[in-house]
Amino acid sequence: MGRQALAQSVNRRVFYGWIMVFVAGFSIFASGPGQSHTFSAFNALIAADLGITNTELAFAYSLATVGAASLLPLFGRQVERFGSRRSLMGVSLALGLACLFFGAAANFLWLVAGFGLLRFFGQGSMMLGAANLVAQWFSLKRGFAMGLMALGFAASMAIHPTLARVLIEAFGWREAWIGLGVMTWVMMLPLLFLLVEDKPEDLGLRPDNTQEPEAAGGHVPALGGATLAEALHHPSFYIVATGLFMISGLVTTLHFHQYNILASQGLEAKWATLGFWFTAISMVLAMPLVGRGFDRFRTRYMFAAALCVQATTLTAVTFVTSVPTLLAYSLAFGLNNAFSMTLFGYIFPRYFGRLNLGRIQGTGQMVAVVGASVGPVPVSYALDFWGDPVMTLRLLSLLPLAAALIAVVFLRTAPQVKGYEHLE
């Protein structure tokens, strides 16, 4: 039975888009080697092995992430040209090789290159391809579908730091990266080859499995939307991109420095690892509610809520000095991650449509990844020179509050996109 015949057979029982959500969620999980929560388990060992400071490590990470971000618009065009299936297969192969390369890092420049490859193929391309896949298959239920997809990130946040620590203790930090690379190939390549279909139209279907736009009350838009040039001339692109820049940068800061921040406040590494588990559980519980919220409520209010939760989380981490306060912070951070991961895939098709989604999302994701690149630097500086990041984190929390106010007042849908009036 061919791949499309298998997909048609499955679709007679359950909408095949939900299979794409499963694969996309697994892809988000497999992006773990390129995510900050995985690096967090390695940072102290890498710095000690290569003889560099926290600031130098963060600079390497930032420099590499900026380079990776600059390539994401190009990857977005490749997704439009080749489809999510072939693009994600190439990314999975490359991400495994990047893990092997990173594990062999012998100096600062090699470290920068390794960070760049992991960030581009993991945190950037793998996540962009997965989000694009789900966005093509869902419209009315896109928020809920993105929320389910993002459970893969919660699983990664719970499993990858723990797995990294186990591999490090058993084999060493360099050998641990070999294991992570091989696991990426084993998990992703067969799944992508056998199951993925790029768009519902390839199987004669429509997003959400609707028959006609009128069947859903007129809310399901046809394949259409703004071009990249039109998106770049609309104020909402810059409001969304600025908000994602802040969310991406500040979430990355907390992931990247969780071990260091909590250590500066008197908690051992094992509690930082446990904190990731608490955060993952909170994220899993919050995801369905956040996803449903995006499908039901005005998007600009949900976007502003995400930014306010980000500000709350940055403040909450500065009060963590015990297990109860760690639990409270982790619950807030889980909600923070639920919002940020849903926004990542939801916001650009919502405001600019599906027509040129790869290019628009690639450009927007480039801005977000630049945010991720610079986010950890202020806290790294505070840790190295003051040994205390509390005031820095509290000052950073003011930025998303300002962005939330701007979003509520000015964020609107591009005129080329129809069918979302109930969310405007």
Disulfide bonds with the S-S distance in Angstrom:
none
